[in-house]
Amino acid sequence: MIRKGIFLVQEAFRTIRRHKGVTSISVIIMSLSLLMLAVFLLATDNLLRLVDNAQRDTKMYVYLEDTVGQSGIETLHREILSMDEVEGTIFVSKVSALEDFRLQLEDDADLLDALEANPLPNAFWVTPRDERKNSKDLAYLAGNIMQLEGVEEVRYGKEFLDKFSSIVTAVYYVDLFVGLIVILSAIFIISNAVRLTVIGRRKSIEILRLVGATNRFITMPFIIEGAFQGGLAALVSLILLMGVTILVRQFVPDLGFFSAEKTFLFTLACVMIGSIGSFAALRRFLRVGR
């Protein structure tokens, strides 16, 4: 079994060497197609990382009515903290809020001296649990807090999160559309390259059939060839993408690259695409499975 496997791999690479020109052209065209897909996937990956960081830093600001006294503040603190979505709360008095505002104004802090009264309300800074920092759960939490007696307003950047959610959804659709086009084009490219190889080796294939070779034995070298082309094209596209990423980092320093796991999955997907392209050609010209 091992010898048979080694023979099939050797046969696949002999075929690649005999048709270096066709293989090279296929790999180059497929690499450029995959590069386009990889660019969109990397953009999506960075966007999701940005959204995740923004959500991780999300805090909910609960502003209280001026009529709420100390006992009411303590009651609200207990009620908010008891909610399943809440990890912690910090009370910020109106006096502390005014002092923080004064520090932020720096040289213009004197403007606050003209105020006859403190216009800022008492408030809670509410930290939601990490797994609940999404638009749906935050809206649910904000609605529950708003129902509490003594709460005047709840803010958590709803417009910002909703806008980002819409952008992410749109990007997913673009990725799906581009990915479908690239996958179909890659299958078409490899399918045609393998088809040319099959046509050139028809006599050899007929001889193998006459001596009793199975369809699997005949087709495996071609499938290995397609998988090799897909993997090589993935490697080339990732190298090109890394070059593009390094250039863009001069303008966007925080731009990240694929993790090792995602790089492996992308390469594995390209290997599978290459195998499918080869199988598509073989189904048509060798009538595999019929």
MODELLER restraints for C-alpha pairs under 7 A, 6 or more apart:
rsr = mdl.restraints
at = mdl.atoms
rsr.add(forms.Gaussian(group=physical.xy_distance, feature=features.Distance(at['CA:8:A'], at['CA:220:A']), mean=6.67, stdev=0.5))
rsr.add(forms.Gaussian(group=physical.xy_distance, feature=features.Distance(at['CA:8:A'], at['CA:221:A']), mean=5.38, stdev=0.5))
rsr.add(forms.Gaussian(group=physical.xy_distance, feature=features.Distance(at['CA:9:A'], at['CA:221:A']), mean=6.28, stdev=0.5))
rsr.add(forms.Gaussian(group=physical.xy_distance, feature=features.Distance(at['CA:9:A'], at['CA:224:A']), mean=6.90, stdev=0.5))
rsr.add(forms.Gaussian(group=physical.xy_distance, feature=features.Distance(at['CA:11:A'], at['CA:221:A']), mean=6.00, stdev=0.5))
rsr.add(forms.Gaussian(group=physical.xy_distance, feature=features.Distance(at['CA:12:A'], at['CA:221:A']), mean=4.33, stdev=0.5))
rsr.add(forms.Gaussian(group=physical.xy_distance, feature=features.Distance(at['CA:12:A'], at['CA:222:A']), mean=6.26, stdev=0.5))
rsr.add(forms.Gaussian(group=physical.xy_distance, feature=features.Distance(at['CA:12:A'], at['CA:224:A']), mean=6.18, stdev=0.5))
rsr.add(forms.Gaussian(group=physical.xy_distance, feature=features.Distance(at['CA:12:A'], at['CA:225:A']), mean=5.47, stdev=0.5))
rsr.add(forms.Gaussian(group=physical.xy_distance, feature=features.Distance(at['CA:16:A'], at['CA:23:A']), mean=6.60, stdev=0.5))
rsr.add(forms.Gaussian(group=physical.xy_distance, feature=features.Distance(at['CA:16:A'], at['CA:225:A']), mean=6.87, stdev=0.5))
rsr.add(forms.Gaussian(group=physical.xy_distance, feature=features.Distance(at['CA:22:A'], at['CA:193:A']), mean=6.35, stdev=0.5))
rsr.add(forms.Gaussian(group=physical.xy_distance, feature=features.Distance(at['CA:23:A'], at['CA:193:A']), mean=6.90, stdev=0.5))
rsr.add(forms.Gaussian(group=physical.xy_distance, feature=features.Distance(at['CA:26:A'], at['CA:189:A']), mean=6.17, stdev=0.5))
rsr.add(forms.Gaussian(group=physical.xy_distance, feature=features.Distance(at['CA:26:A'], at['CA:190:A']), mean=6.43, stdev=0.5))
rsr.add(forms.Gaussian(group=physical.xy_distance, feature=features.Distance(at['CA:26:A'], at['CA:193:A']), mean=6.69, stdev=0.5))
rsr.add(forms.Gaussian(group=physical.xy_distance, feature=features.Distance(at['CA:27:A'], at['CA:229:A']), mean=5.87, stdev=0.5))
rsr.add(forms.Gaussian(group=physical.xy_distance, feature=features.Distance(at['CA:27:A'], at['CA:232:A']), mean=6.91, stdev=0.5))
rsr.add(forms.Gaussian(group=physical.xy_distance, feature=features.Distance(at['CA:27:A'], at['CA:233:A']), mean=5.12, stdev=0.5))
rsr.add(forms.Gaussian(group=physical.xy_distance, feature=features.Distance(at['CA:28:A'], at['CA:233:A']), mean=6.88, stdev=0.5))
rsr.add(forms.Gaussian(group=physical.xy_distance, feature=features.Distance(at['CA:30:A'], at['CA:186:A']), mean=5.59, stdev=0.5))
rsr.add(forms.Gaussian(group=physical.xy_distance, feature=features.Distance(at['CA:30:A'], at['CA:233:A']), mean=5.97, stdev=0.5))
rsr.add(forms.Gaussian(group=physical.xy_distance, feature=features.Distance(at['CA:31:A'], at['CA:233:A']), mean=4.50, stdev=0.5))
rsr.add(forms.Gaussian(group=physical.xy_distance, feature=features.Distance(at['CA:31:A'], at['CA:234:A']), mean=6.31, stdev=0.5))
rsr.add(forms.Gaussian(group=physical.xy_distance, feature=features.Distance(at['CA:31:A'], at['CA:236:A']), mean=6.03, stdev=0.5))
rsr.add(forms.Gaussian(group=physical.xy_distance, feature=features.Distance(at['CA:31:A'], at['CA:237:A']), mean=4.96, stdev=0.5))
rsr.add(forms.Gaussian(group=physical.xy_distance, feature=features.Distance(at['CA:32:A'], at['CA:237:A']), mean=6.58, stdev=0.5))
rsr.add(forms.Gaussian(group=physical.xy_distance, feature=features.Distance(at['CA:33:A'], at['CA:182:A']), mean=5.79, stdev=0.5))
rsr.add(forms.Gaussian(group=physical.xy_distance, feature=features.Distance(at['CA:34:A'], at['CA:182:A']), mean=6.49, stdev=0.5))
rsr.add(forms.Gaussian(group=physical.xy_distance, feature=features.Distance(at['CA:34:A'], at['CA:234:A']), mean=6.81, stdev=0.5))
rsr.add(forms.Gaussian(group=physical.xy_distance, feature=features.Distance(at['CA:34:A'], at['CA:237:A']), mean=6.10, stdev=0.5))
rsr.add(forms.Gaussian(group=physical.xy_distance, feature=features.Distance(at['CA:35:A'], at['CA:237:A']), mean=4.82, stdev=0.5))
rsr.add(forms.Gaussian(group=physical.xy_distance, feature=features.Distance(at['CA:35:A'], at['CA:241:A']), mean=6.59, stdev=0.5))
rsr.add(forms.Gaussian(group=physical.xy_distance, feature=features.Distance(at['CA:37:A'], at['CA:178:A']), mean=6.34, stdev=0.5))
rsr.add(forms.Gaussian(group=physical.xy_distance, feature=features.Distance(at['CA:37:A'], at['CA:179:A']), mean=5.89, stdev=0.5))
rsr.add(forms.Gaussian(group=physical.xy_distance, feature=features.Distance(at['CA:37:A'], at['CA:182:A']), mean=6.74, stdev=0.5))
rsr.add(forms.Gaussian(group=physical.xy_distance, feature=features.Distance(at['CA:39:A'], at['CA:241:A']), mean=6.96, stdev=0.5))
rsr.add(forms.Gaussian(group=physical.xy_distance, feature=features.Distance(at['CA:40:A'], at['CA:175:A']), mean=6.17, stdev=0.5))
rsr.add(forms.Gaussian(group=physical.xy_distance, feature=features.Distance(at['CA:41:A'], at['CA:175:A']), mean=6.68, stdev=0.5))
rsr.add(forms.Gaussian(group=physical.xy_distance, feature=features.Distance(at['CA:42:A'], at['CA:257:A']), mean=6.82, stdev=0.5))
rsr.add(forms.Gaussian(group=physical.xy_distance, feature=features.Distance(at['CA:42:A'], at['CA:258:A']), mean=6.78, stdev=0.5))
rsr.add(forms.Gaussian(group=physical.xy_distance, feature=features.Distance(at['CA:44:A'], at['CA:171:A']), mean=6.65, stdev=0.5))
rsr.add(forms.Gaussian(group=physical.xy_distance, feature=features.Distance(at['CA:46:A'], at['CA:255:A']), mean=6.77, stdev=0.5))
rsr.add(forms.Gaussian(group=physical.xy_distance, feature=features.Distance(at['CA:46:A'], at['CA:256:A']), mean=6.37, stdev=0.5))
rsr.add(forms.Gaussian(group=physical.xy_distance, feature=features.Distance(at['CA:55:A'], at['CA:133:A']), mean=5.67, stdev=0.5))
rsr.add(forms.Gaussian(group=physical.xy_distance, feature=features.Distance(at['CA:55:A'], at['CA:134:A']), mean=6.89, stdev=0.5))
rsr.add(forms.Gaussian(group=physical.xy_distance, feature=features.Distance(at['CA:56:A'], at['CA:130:A']), mean=6.38, stdev=0.5))
rsr.add(forms.Gaussian(group=physical.xy_distance, feature=features.Distance(at['CA:56:A'], at['CA:133:A']), mean=6.91, stdev=0.5))
rsr.add(forms.Gaussian(group=physical.xy_distance, feature=features.Distance(at['CA:58:A'], at['CA:156:A']), mean=7.00, stdev=0.5))
rsr.add(forms.Gaussian(group=physical.xy_distance, feature=features.Distance(at['CA:59:A'], at['CA:125:A']), mean=6.54, stdev=0.5))
rsr.add(forms.Gaussian(group=physical.xy_distance, feature=features.Distance(at['CA:59:A'], at['CA:126:A']), mean=5.76, stdev=0.5))
rsr.add(forms.Gaussian(group=physical.xy_distance, feature=features.Distance(at['CA:59:A'], at['CA:127:A']), mean=5.09, stdev=0.5))
rsr.add(forms.Gaussian(group=physical.xy_distance, feature=features.Distance(at['CA:59:A'], at['CA:128:A']), mean=6.86, stdev=0.5))
rsr.add(forms.Gaussian(group=physical.xy_distance, feature=features.Distance(at['CA:59:A'], at['CA:156:A']), mean=6.11, stdev=0.5))
rsr.add(forms.Gaussian(group=physical.xy_distance, feature=features.Distance(at['CA:60:A'], at['CA:125:A']), mean=5.86, stdev=0.5))
rsr.add(forms.Gaussian(group=physical.xy_distance, feature=features.Distance(at['CA:60:A'], at['CA:126:A']), mean=4.88, stdev=0.5))
rsr.add(forms.Gaussian(group=physical.xy_distance, feature=features.Distance(at['CA:60:A'], at['CA:127:A']), mean=6.39, stdev=0.5))
rsr.add(forms.Gaussian(group=physical.xy_distance, feature=features.Distance(at['CA:60:A'], at['CA:154:A']), mean=6.96, stdev=0.5))
rsr.add(forms.Gaussian(group=physical.xy_distance, feature=features.Distance(at['CA:60:A'], at['CA:155:A']), mean=5.77, stdev=0.5))
rsr.add(forms.Gaussian(group=physical.xy_distance, feature=features.Distance(at['CA:60:A'], at['CA:156:A']), mean=4.52, stdev=0.5))
rsr.add(forms.Gaussian(group=physical.xy_distance, feature=features.Distance(at['CA:61:A'], at['CA:123:A']), mean=6.84, stdev=0.5))
rsr.add(forms.Gaussian(group=physical.xy_distance, feature=features.Distance(at['CA:61:A'], at['CA:124:A']), mean=5.92, stdev=0.5))
rsr.add(forms.Gaussian(group=physical.xy_distance, feature=features.Distance(at['CA:61:A'], at['CA:125:A']), mean=4.98, stdev=0.5))
rsr.add(forms.Gaussian(group=physical.xy_distance, feature=features.Distance(at['CA:61:A'], at['CA:126:A']), mean=6.21, stdev=0.5))
rsr.add(forms.Gaussian(group=physical.xy_distance, feature=features.Distance(at['CA:61:A'], at['CA:154:A']), mean=5.68, stdev=0.5))
rsr.add(forms.Gaussian(group=physical.xy_distance, feature=features.Distance(at['CA:61:A'], at['CA:155:A']), mean=5.14, stdev=0.5))
rsr.add(forms.Gaussian(group=physical.xy_distance, feature=features.Distance(at['CA:61:A'], at['CA:156:A']), mean=6.20, stdev=0.5))
rsr.add(forms.Gaussian(group=physical.xy_distance, feature=features.Distance(at['CA:62:A'], at['CA:123:A']), mean=5.37, stdev=0.5))
rsr.add(forms.Gaussian(group=physical.xy_distance, feature=features.Distance(at['CA:62:A'], at['CA:124:A']), mean=5.04, stdev=0.5))
rsr.add(forms.Gaussian(group=physical.xy_distance, feature=features.Distance(at['CA:62:A'], at['CA:125:A']), mean=6.51, stdev=0.5))
rsr.add(forms.Gaussian(group=physical.xy_distance, feature=features.Distance(at['CA:62:A'], at['CA:151:A']), mean=6.94, stdev=0.5))
rsr.add(forms.Gaussian(group=physical.xy_distance, feature=features.Distance(at['CA:62:A'], at['CA:153:A']), mean=6.00, stdev=0.5))
rsr.add(forms.Gaussian(group=physical.xy_distance, feature=features.Distance(at['CA:62:A'], at['CA:154:A']), mean=4.59, stdev=0.5))
rsr.add(forms.Gaussian(group=physical.xy_distance, feature=features.Distance(at['CA:62:A'], at['CA:155:A']), mean=6.60, stdev=0.5))
rsr.add(forms.Gaussian(group=physical.xy_distance, feature=features.Distance(at['CA:63:A'], at['CA:121:A']), mean=6.21, stdev=0.5))
rsr.add(forms.Gaussian(group=physical.xy_distance, feature=features.Distance(at['CA:63:A'], at['CA:122:A']), mean=6.12, stdev=0.5))
rsr.add(forms.Gaussian(group=physical.xy_distance, feature=features.Distance(at['CA:63:A'], at['CA:123:A']), mean=4.40, stdev=0.5))
rsr.add(forms.Gaussian(group=physical.xy_distance, feature=features.Distance(at['CA:63:A'], at['CA:124:A']), mean=6.65, stdev=0.5))
rsr.add(forms.Gaussian(group=physical.xy_distance, feature=features.Distance(at['CA:63:A'], at['CA:151:A']), mean=6.14, stdev=0.5))
rsr.add(forms.Gaussian(group=physical.xy_distance, feature=features.Distance(at['CA:63:A'], at['CA:152:A']), mean=5.62, stdev=0.5))
rsr.add(forms.Gaussian(group=physical.xy_distance, feature=features.Distance(at['CA:63:A'], at['CA:153:A']), mean=5.16, stdev=0.5))
rsr.add(forms.Gaussian(group=physical.xy_distance, feature=features.Distance(at['CA:63:A'], at['CA:154:A']), mean=6.24, stdev=0.5))
rsr.add(forms.Gaussian(group=physical.xy_distance, feature=features.Distance(at['CA:64:A'], at['CA:121:A']), mean=6.17, stdev=0.5))
rsr.add(forms.Gaussian(group=physical.xy_distance, feature=features.Distance(at['CA:64:A'], at['CA:122:A']), mean=5.51, stdev=0.5))
rsr.add(forms.Gaussian(group=physical.xy_distance, feature=features.Distance(at['CA:64:A'], at['CA:123:A']), mean=5.59, stdev=0.5))
rsr.add(forms.Gaussian(group=physical.xy_distance, feature=features.Distance(at['CA:64:A'], at['CA:150:A']), mean=5.80, stdev=0.5))
rsr.add(forms.Gaussian(group=physical.xy_distance, feature=features.Distance(at['CA:64:A'], at['CA:151:A']), mean=4.59, stdev=0.5))
rsr.add(forms.Gaussian(group=physical.xy_distance, feature=features.Distance(at['CA:64:A'], at['CA:152:A']), mean=5.07, stdev=0.5))
rsr.add(forms.Gaussian(group=physical.xy_distance, feature=features.Distance(at['CA:65:A'], at['CA:150:A']), mean=5.45, stdev=0.5))
rsr.add(forms.Gaussian(group=physical.xy_distance, feature=features.Distance(at['CA:65:A'], at['CA:151:A']), mean=5.92, stdev=0.5))
rsr.add(forms.Gaussian(group=physical.xy_distance, feature=features.Distance(at['CA:65:A'], at['CA:152:A']), mean=5.25, stdev=0.5))
rsr.add(forms.Gaussian(group=physical.xy_distance, feature=features.Distance(at['CA:66:A'], at['CA:121:A']), mean=6.53, stdev=0.5))
rsr.add(forms.Gaussian(group=physical.xy_distance, feature=features.Distance(at['CA:68:A'], at['CA:150:A']), mean=5.88, stdev=0.5))
rsr.add(forms.Gaussian(group=physical.xy_distance, feature=features.Distance(at['CA:80:A'], at['CA:145:A']), mean=6.93, stdev=0.5))
rsr.add(forms.Gaussian(group=physical.xy_distance, feature=features.Distance(at['CA:81:A'], at['CA:88:A']), mean=6.27, stdev=0.5))
rsr.add(forms.Gaussian(group=physical.xy_distance, feature=features.Distance(at['CA:81:A'], at['CA:89:A']), mean=6.56, stdev=0.5))
rsr.add(forms.Gaussian(group=physical.xy_distance, feature=features.Distance(at['CA:85:A'], at['CA:128:A']), mean=5.64, stdev=0.5))
rsr.add(forms.Gaussian(group=physical.xy_distance, feature=features.Distance(at['CA:85:A'], at['CA:129:A']), mean=5.71, stdev=0.5))
rsr.add(forms.Gaussian(group=physical.xy_distance, feature=features.Distance(at['CA:85:A'], at['CA:132:A']), mean=6.16, stdev=0.5))
rsr.add(forms.Gaussian(group=physical.xy_distance, feature=features.Distance(at['CA:85:A'], at['CA:141:A']), mean=6.81, stdev=0.5))
rsr.add(forms.Gaussian(group=physical.xy_distance, feature=features.Distance(at['CA:86:A'], at['CA:126:A']), mean=6.99, stdev=0.5))
rsr.add(forms.Gaussian(group=physical.xy_distance, feature=features.Distance(at['CA:86:A'], at['CA:127:A']), mean=6.09, stdev=0.5))
rsr.add(forms.Gaussian(group=physical.xy_distance, feature=features.Distance(at['CA:86:A'], at['CA:128:A']), mean=4.39, stdev=0.5))
rsr.add(forms.Gaussian(group=physical.xy_distance, feature=features.Distance(at['CA:86:A'], at['CA:129:A']), mean=5.58, stdev=0.5))
rsr.add(forms.Gaussian(group=physical.xy_distance, feature=features.Distance(at['CA:87:A'], at['CA:127:A']), mean=5.59, stdev=0.5))
rsr.add(forms.Gaussian(group=physical.xy_distance, feature=features.Distance(at['CA:87:A'], at['CA:128:A']), mean=5.22, stdev=0.5))
rsr.add(forms.Gaussian(group=physical.xy_distance, feature=features.Distance(at['CA:87:A'], at['CA:129:A']), mean=4.98, stdev=0.5))
rsr.add(forms.Gaussian(group=physical.xy_distance, feature=features.Distance(at['CA:88:A'], at['CA:126:A']), mean=6.02, stdev=0.5))
rsr.add(forms.Gaussian(group=physical.xy_distance, feature=features.Distance(at['CA:88:A'], at['CA:127:A']), mean=5.22, stdev=0.5))
rsr.add(forms.Gaussian(group=physical.xy_distance, feature=features.Distance(at['CA:89:A'], at['CA:124:A']), mean=6.32, stdev=0.5))
rsr.add(forms.Gaussian(group=physical.xy_distance, feature=features.Distance(at['CA:89:A'], at['CA:125:A']), mean=5.52, stdev=0.5))
rsr.add(forms.Gaussian(group=physical.xy_distance, feature=features.Distance(at['CA:89:A'], at['CA:126:A']), mean=4.45, stdev=0.5))
rsr.add(forms.Gaussian(group=physical.xy_distance, feature=features.Distance(at['CA:89:A'], at['CA:127:A']), mean=6.09, stdev=0.5))
rsr.add(forms.Gaussian(group=physical.xy_distance, feature=features.Distance(at['CA:90:A'], at['CA:124:A']), mean=5.48, stdev=0.5))
rsr.add(forms.Gaussian(group=physical.xy_distance, feature=features.Distance(at['CA:90:A'], at['CA:125:A']), mean=5.07, stdev=0.5))
rsr.add(forms.Gaussian(group=physical.xy_distance, feature=features.Distance(at['CA:90:A'], at['CA:126:A']), mean=6.58, stdev=0.5))
rsr.add(forms.Gaussian(group=physical.xy_distance, feature=features.Distance(at['CA:91:A'], at['CA:123:A']), mean=6.02, stdev=0.5))
rsr.add(forms.Gaussian(group=physical.xy_distance, feature=features.Distance(at['CA:91:A'], at['CA:124:A']), mean=4.50, stdev=0.5))
rsr.add(forms.Gaussian(group=physical.xy_distance, feature=features.Distance(at['CA:91:A'], at['CA:125:A']), mean=6.39, stdev=0.5))
rsr.add(forms.Gaussian(group=physical.xy_distance, feature=features.Distance(at['CA:92:A'], at['CA:122:A']), mean=6.07, stdev=0.5))
rsr.add(forms.Gaussian(group=physical.xy_distance, feature=features.Distance(at['CA:92:A'], at['CA:123:A']), mean=5.25, stdev=0.5))
rsr.add(forms.Gaussian(group=physical.xy_distance, feature=features.Distance(at['CA:92:A'], at['CA:124:A']), mean=5.81, stdev=0.5))
rsr.add(forms.Gaussian(group=physical.xy_distance, feature=features.Distance(at['CA:93:A'], at['CA:122:A']), mean=4.64, stdev=0.5))
rsr.add(forms.Gaussian(group=physical.xy_distance, feature=features.Distance(at['CA:93:A'], at['CA:123:A']), mean=6.34, stdev=0.5))
rsr.add(forms.Gaussian(group=physical.xy_distance, feature=features.Distance(at['CA:94:A'], at['CA:120:A']), mean=5.46, stdev=0.5))
rsr.add(forms.Gaussian(group=physical.xy_distance, feature=features.Distance(at['CA:94:A'], at['CA:121:A']), mean=5.14, stdev=0.5))
rsr.add(forms.Gaussian(group=physical.xy_distance, feature=features.Distance(at['CA:94:A'], at['CA:122:A']), mean=4.59, stdev=0.5))
rsr.add(forms.Gaussian(group=physical.xy_distance, feature=features.Distance(at['CA:97:A'], at['CA:120:A']), mean=6.96, stdev=0.5))
rsr.add(forms.Gaussian(group=physical.xy_distance, feature=features.Distance(at['CA:98:A'], at['CA:120:A']), mean=6.76, stdev=0.5))
rsr.add(forms.Gaussian(group=physical.xy_distance, feature=features.Distance(at['CA:102:A'], at['CA:109:A']), mean=5.10, stdev=0.5))
rsr.add(forms.Gaussian(group=physical.xy_distance, feature=features.Distance(at['CA:132:A'], at['CA:138:A']), mean=6.81, stdev=0.5))
rsr.add(forms.Gaussian(group=physical.xy_distance, feature=features.Distance(at['CA:135:A'], at['CA:161:A']), mean=6.16, stdev=0.5))
rsr.add(forms.Gaussian(group=physical.xy_distance, feature=features.Distance(at['CA:135:A'], at['CA:162:A']), mean=6.59, stdev=0.5))
rsr.add(forms.Gaussian(group=physical.xy_distance, feature=features.Distance(at['CA:142:A'], at['CA:154:A']), mean=6.22, stdev=0.5))
rsr.add(forms.Gaussian(group=physical.xy_distance, feature=features.Distance(at['CA:146:A'], at['CA:153:A']), mean=6.79, stdev=0.5))
rsr.add(forms.Gaussian(group=physical.xy_distance, feature=features.Distance(at['CA:146:A'], at['CA:154:A']), mean=6.65, stdev=0.5))
rsr.add(forms.Gaussian(group=physical.xy_distance, feature=features.Distance(at['CA:183:A'], at['CA:273:A']), mean=6.90, stdev=0.5))
rsr.add(forms.Gaussian(group=physical.xy_distance, feature=features.Distance(at['CA:187:A'], at['CA:273:A']), mean=6.23, stdev=0.5))
rsr.add(forms.Gaussian(group=physical.xy_distance, feature=features.Distance(at['CA:187:A'], at['CA:274:A']), mean=6.47, stdev=0.5))
rsr.add(forms.Gaussian(group=physical.xy_distance, feature=features.Distance(at['CA:187:A'], at['CA:276:A']), mean=6.65, stdev=0.5))
rsr.add(forms.Gaussian(group=physical.xy_distance, feature=features.Distance(at['CA:187:A'], at['CA:277:A']), mean=4.15, stdev=0.5))
rsr.add(forms.Gaussian(group=physical.xy_distance, feature=features.Distance(at['CA:188:A'], at['CA:277:A']), mean=6.48, stdev=0.5))
rsr.add(forms.Gaussian(group=physical.xy_distance, feature=features.Distance(at['CA:190:A'], at['CA:226:A']), mean=6.38, stdev=0.5))
rsr.add(forms.Gaussian(group=physical.xy_distance, feature=features.Distance(at['CA:190:A'], at['CA:274:A']), mean=6.34, stdev=0.5))
rsr.add(forms.Gaussian(group=physical.xy_distance, feature=features.Distance(at['CA:190:A'], at['CA:277:A']), mean=5.22, stdev=0.5))
rsr.add(forms.Gaussian(group=physical.xy_distance, feature=features.Distance(at['CA:190:A'], at['CA:278:A']), mean=6.25, stdev=0.5))
rsr.add(forms.Gaussian(group=physical.xy_distance, feature=features.Distance(at['CA:191:A'], at['CA:277:A']), mean=4.54, stdev=0.5))
rsr.add(forms.Gaussian(group=physical.xy_distance, feature=features.Distance(at['CA:191:A'], at['CA:278:A']), mean=5.14, stdev=0.5))
rsr.add(forms.Gaussian(group=physical.xy_distance, feature=features.Distance(at['CA:191:A'], at['CA:280:A']), mean=6.19, stdev=0.5))
rsr.add(forms.Gaussian(group=physical.xy_distance, feature=features.Distance(at['CA:191:A'], at['CA:281:A']), mean=4.86, stdev=0.5))
rsr.add(forms.Gaussian(group=physical.xy_distance, feature=features.Distance(at['CA:192:A'], at['CA:281:A']), mean=6.93, stdev=0.5))
rsr.add(forms.Gaussian(group=physical.xy_distance, feature=features.Distance(at['CA:194:A'], at['CA:222:A']), mean=6.80, stdev=0.5))
rsr.add(forms.Gaussian(group=physical.xy_distance, feature=features.Distance(at['CA:194:A'], at['CA:278:A']), mean=5.91, stdev=0.5))
rsr.add(forms.Gaussian(group=physical.xy_distance, feature=features.Distance(at['CA:194:A'], at['CA:281:A']), mean=6.47, stdev=0.5))
rsr.add(forms.Gaussian(group=physical.xy_distance, feature=features.Distance(at['CA:195:A'], at['CA:281:A']), mean=5.57, stdev=0.5))
rsr.add(forms.Gaussian(group=physical.xy_distance, feature=features.Distance(at['CA:215:A'], at['CA:288:A']), mean=6.53, stdev=0.5))
rsr.add(forms.Gaussian(group=physical.xy_distance, feature=features.Distance(at['CA:222:A'], at['CA:278:A']), mean=6.26, stdev=0.5))
rsr.add(forms.Gaussian(group=physical.xy_distance, feature=features.Distance(at['CA:223:A'], at['CA:275:A']), mean=5.08, stdev=0.5))
rsr.add(forms.Gaussian(group=physical.xy_distance, feature=features.Distance(at['CA:223:A'], at['CA:278:A']), mean=5.25, stdev=0.5))
rsr.add(forms.Gaussian(group=physical.xy_distance, feature=features.Distance(at['CA:223:A'], at['CA:279:A']), mean=6.29, stdev=0.5))
rsr.add(forms.Gaussian(group=physical.xy_distance, feature=features.Distance(at['CA:224:A'], at['CA:275:A']), mean=6.87, stdev=0.5))
rsr.add(forms.Gaussian(group=physical.xy_distance, feature=features.Distance(at['CA:226:A'], at['CA:274:A']), mean=4.45, stdev=0.5))
rsr.add(forms.Gaussian(group=physical.xy_distance, feature=features.Distance(at['CA:226:A'], at['CA:275:A']), mean=4.94, stdev=0.5))
rsr.add(forms.Gaussian(group=physical.xy_distance, feature=features.Distance(at['CA:226:A'], at['CA:277:A']), mean=6.69, stdev=0.5))
rsr.add(forms.Gaussian(group=physical.xy_distance, feature=features.Distance(at['CA:226:A'], at['CA:278:A']), mean=5.27, stdev=0.5))
rsr.add(forms.Gaussian(group=physical.xy_distance, feature=features.Distance(at['CA:227:A'], at['CA:271:A']), mean=4.54, stdev=0.5))
rsr.add(forms.Gaussian(group=physical.xy_distance, feature=features.Distance(at['CA:227:A'], at['CA:272:A']), mean=6.36, stdev=0.5))
rsr.add(forms.Gaussian(group=physical.xy_distance, feature=features.Distance(at['CA:227:A'], at['CA:274:A']), mean=4.53, stdev=0.5))
rsr.add(forms.Gaussian(group=physical.xy_distance, feature=features.Distance(at['CA:227:A'], at['CA:275:A']), mean=4.68, stdev=0.5))
rsr.add(forms.Gaussian(group=physical.xy_distance, feature=features.Distance(at['CA:228:A'], at['CA:271:A']), mean=6.73, stdev=0.5))
rsr.add(forms.Gaussian(group=physical.xy_distance, feature=features.Distance(at['CA:229:A'], at['CA:274:A']), mean=6.31, stdev=0.5))
rsr.add(forms.Gaussian(group=physical.xy_distance, feature=features.Distance(at['CA:230:A'], at['CA:270:A']), mean=4.92, stdev=0.5))
rsr.add(forms.Gaussian(group=physical.xy_distance, feature=features.Distance(at['CA:230:A'], at['CA:271:A']), mean=4.56, stdev=0.5))
rsr.add(forms.Gaussian(group=physical.xy_distance, feature=features.Distance(at['CA:230:A'], at['CA:273:A']), mean=6.50, stdev=0.5))
rsr.add(forms.Gaussian(group=physical.xy_distance, feature=features.Distance(at['CA:230:A'], at['CA:274:A']), mean=4.46, stdev=0.5))
rsr.add(forms.Gaussian(group=physical.xy_distance, feature=features.Distance(at['CA:231:A'], at['CA:267:A']), mean=5.87, stdev=0.5))
rsr.add(forms.Gaussian(group=physical.xy_distance, feature=features.Distance(at['CA:231:A'], at['CA:270:A']), mean=5.78, stdev=0.5))
rsr.add(forms.Gaussian(group=physical.xy_distance, feature=features.Distance(at['CA:231:A'], at['CA:271:A']), mean=4.79, stdev=0.5))
rsr.add(forms.Gaussian(group=physical.xy_distance, feature=features.Distance(at['CA:234:A'], at['CA:267:A']), mean=5.45, stdev=0.5))
rsr.add(forms.Gaussian(group=physical.xy_distance, feature=features.Distance(at['CA:234:A'], at['CA:270:A']), mean=6.05, stdev=0.5))
rsr.add(forms.Gaussian(group=physical.xy_distance, feature=features.Distance(at['CA:249:A'], at['CA:255:A']), mean=5.98, stdev=0.5))
rsr.add(forms.Gaussian(group=physical.xy_distance, feature=features.Distance(at['CA:282:A'], at['CA:288:A']), mean=6.45, stdev=0.5))
